[in-house]
Amino acid sequence: MTGWVGGGFRVPDDDVRLYLDCMREPGHAEAGSRWYRTFQTREMLRWLRGEYNDARVDVPVRWLHGTGDPVITPDLLDGYAERASDFEVELVDGVGHWIVEQRPELVLDRVRAFLAAGTEQRD
């Protein structure tokens, strides 16, 4: 858990302990495992078979992505914009898979800007 997140980030020991404490609660580890397995055994297979090839996203999407993510590398984002009516990607250098943990202020800033823009459009 502490080494695969990329971008030179190491999950702090206190965060690891908190996570482990949560997973020790009855049902928490099983629920997390089942959620992940469902993605791996059902949704990802459907995606790989092309079942979502004609899918469209018609709500605004803003994607913050770490360039150091070893799991979802930036090149895997190619093609997403063509499937959405309003899609923007911001690549963030020096960040890995858990951008919220690594750059919480940046994420908060972008969320606030996104929500403010939506409010302005409705006014």
GILIN-V304938 format. One line per field, one symbol per residue. ss: DSSP state (2 for helix, 1 for strand, 0 for the rest). phi: phi as a letter, one per 20 degrees, with the letter a starting at -180 (. if undefined). burial: + if it has 24 or more other C-alpha atoms within 12 Angstrom, else -. A space follows every 10 residues. Layout:
ss=???
phi=???
burial=???
This chain:
ss=0000000000 0022222222 2220000222 2222222222 2222222200 0000001000 1111110000 0002222000 2221001111 1100000022 2202222222 2222222222 220
phi=.edefmmmec fggfffffff fffefgnfff ffffffffff ecfffffffn fdgefcddcf ccdebffefe edfgffegnf gfdcfbccdc edfmcdfdff fecgffffgf ffffffffff fef
burial=----+++-+- +--------- ---------- ---------- ---------- ---------- -+-++++++- ---+-----+ ---------- ++--+++++- -+----+--- ---------- ---
